[in-house]
């Protein structure tokens, strides 16, 4: 089970890091759409990391 938590934590970190890297690559969209995509991807990554930490510390 610890492996699952570690994999989820790493996946969340990758999502947050990729949000910053994807911003200049989606130049076809307007600045508001790009910002929304980056915010949503960052929040999704943070949610995955929070779920992994919750599961780790509660023993789920």
URHU-V658697 format. One record per backbone hydrogen bond with DSSP energy under -0.5 kcal/mol. NH is the residue of the N-H (numbers start at 1). CO is the residue of the C=O. Records with the same first field share a line. If there is no record, write none. Layout:
# URHU-V658697
NH = CO  CO
This chain:
# URHU-V658697
5 = 1
6 = 2
7 = 3
8 = 4
9 = 5
10 = 6
11 = 7
12 = 8
13 = 9
14 = 10
15 = 11
16 = 12
17 = 13
18 = 14
19 = 15
20 = 16  17
21 = 17
22 = 18
23 = 19
25 = 22
26 = 22  23
29 = 26
34 = 30
35 = 31
36 = 32
37 = 33
38 = 34
39 = 35
40 = 36
41 = 37
42 = 38
43 = 39
44 = 40
45 = 41
46 = 42
47 = 43
48 = 44
49 = 45
50 = 46
51 = 47
52 = 48
53 = 49
54 = 50
55 = 51
56 = 52
57 = 53
58 = 54
59 = 55
60 = 55
